Amino acid sequence: MTRAPAAPRTWHLPASGRHAGTSRRVLLGRQGIFTADRDLFAYELLFRAPGRVGLRVDLWNSRQQDRATEHVVAAAFHLDERPPIDHQAFVNFTRSYLIERDWIGFTPDQAVIEVVESAFADDALRDRVRTLRAEGYRVAIDDFVGTTSQRALLEHADYVKIDVRDLAARGPELAAAGRGYGCTMIAERVEDLDTLDWCRALGFDLYQGHLFEPAIIMDRGREPLAEDQSAAS
């Protein structure tokens, strides 16, 4: 008999002061991805923790990043007392999470697999992404800056996300590289109308940033804190 895969688990950073105790709020960050006409297309879901401001998850080690991803997936789709997020979502994934786990933790209709910029696109990752797409999952390349590794994933991607600061530094060729493979182009950190107009002229399809809405925190309830959940592990 084949055993069902274990459900993803939430993960909590060590708490202190008024946030310490025997239970924790289960939090998610959420920022919308919009069309130029401000129609909501999807949400990017992000790791958040009580009492922590300005978390730089992208600077954590791979194990910590993987646990942050698992928390996001668990909090979005696996809480007994809360219904799953019912709008299309984008969730960040490292190479190790994608390679080492047989189950992503959600169905293809629930979320897009967003491959983070640090994920090295070797044969193993490209094969894994190819398999997931064959199963119906959609794939996004996060923070595309045109590295050789990222370009190797373009043929397997549905979306390319580009930070407008990188676009300004590297020029319009960066957008052209992603668009050349027929991917849906998403501009990140769109803060003002001039930037929106510039990105529209360059052929972007979707937009994310404070011009449309800031990231907000979703409170998904409380749960006991497991003894083995620690930021140092």
Beta strands, then each sheet from edge to edge (+ up, - down):
strand 1: 23-34
strand 2: 40-47
strand 3: 89-93
strand 4: 111-115
strand 5: 139-141
strand 6: 159-163
strand 7: 184-188
strand 8: 206-208
strand 9: 216-224
sheet 1: 8+ 7+ 6+ 5+ 4+ 3+ 2+ 1- 9+
end
